[in-house]
Amino acid sequence: MTAMLRIFFAAALLAFAAAAPARGEGALAVAIPDEGMHKGFAYGWKLHASKPEDARKEALQLCHETAAKNKVPAGKCKIVEVFKKSCVAVALDKKGAWAGWGVGGDEKTAKARAIRQCKVGGSACAVAESDCDK
């Protein structure tokens, strides 16, 4: 490859990187019916958003979708965590009567927090889902 061609590709990569939005914003929304978690639970999260507002909006939308599937009032979806470049996890108990969530600087911490919160009212809690924005 010629030097001129290498310079062109390097300049193109720099321009692309500069044009790409900064990522790393995240949010977690959960929905719990008035009767308690034993009557249902829904959640949604967004990672890799360019702005906190976008993360909140998309997390709520995902929570609304999950709430409809789980027969939980979508109006119960609330943002419970807003974070940046972190991991998130949700744990559910074996009986489906309790849940917990956690955010942490790494996946292990997020999972441990989710399980710890789940065990407050549940038994045989296990991580149902987790993800990281690093």
N, C-alpha and C positions, 0 to 999 in steps of 0.2 A: 504494500500500500504506500502510496506516495505521501510525502510530508504534508502536502496541501490537503489531500483527502483526509488524513488523520486530524488535521486542524479543523476541517469542516465538521467531521463527526463529533469531535470534542465540543465544538461550539454548539452543535445541535443538541447534544446531551445536556449541556449546561442550560440552554434555553428551555428545554423540556422540564428539567428539574426546578428551575426558577418559576415556571408557570404552574407547576403542580401545587395544589393547596397543601398547607401544613396539616398533618393528620395527628391523631392521638387523643381526640376528645371522645368521651364515652358517657353513657347514662344507662341506668337500670330503673325500670318501672315494675311495680308489682300491684296486684289487685287481690284484696281479701274481702269476702262478703262480710256484712255486718254480723252475721251469725258465727263467724270464725272460719279458720282455715279448713276445718272438717267439712265445710260446705263448698269448698272449692278454692282454687288458687290459680292465678295466672301471672305471667311475667313476660317481659320483653326487654332486650337490651340492644344498644347500638354501640359499636366500636368503630374506630377509624374515621370518625366524623371530622370535618374541617373546623366546625364551630360548636361550642357547647349547646347552642339553641337547636342546631340540627340534630345533635345526639339526643337531646330531650324529646324532640318532636318524633323522631323515628322510633325511639324506645317506647313511647306512649302508643304509637300506631301498632307496633308489634304486640304490645300488651293487650290492646283492644282486640286484635285478631285472636290471640290465645284465649282471652276472656270469652269470646263468642263460642269458641270450640269447647271450653270447659264449663259453659253455662254460669259464668260469673259476670255480674253487671260491669260492663266496660267503663262506666263512670267511676268505678272503684280504682281504676288504674292511676297510680300516683308515682311520681319520680321519687325514689328513695336514695339514690346515689348518683352523683355526678363526679367524674374522675378523668384523669388524663394519663395516658400511657400506662394502663394498669390491666390487671386480670379480674375477671368476674366469674362467679360460680353460683349455681342454684342446687340445693340438696332437697330431696324429698324423703319422707319417711315411708317405710314399707307398707303401711296401711293407707297411705294417701290422705292422711288427716293433718299433716303438718309439713311445713317447709322452712327453709332458711336460705339466706343469700349472703354472699360476701364479696368484697372487693379487696384486692391486695396488690402489692408491688410485684408479686410473682404468682404463678398458678397454684402452687402448694399452699400459700397463705390464703388465697381466695377460697380454695376448697375447704381448708380447715375452718375458716370463719363460717362458711355456709353450713357445714356439718355441725359445728358448735351451736349455731343459732337454731338449726333444725331440732337438735336434741333437747332444747328447752321444753318442747311439748310433744315431741315425736319419739319414735323408737325405730331402731334399725335404719337410721338415716344414711343415705348414700348420695353422692353427687350425681345429679341427673344431666347436667350440662355445664360446660365451662369454656372460656375462651380468653385470649389475651390480645392486647393492643400494644405491641412493643416495637 
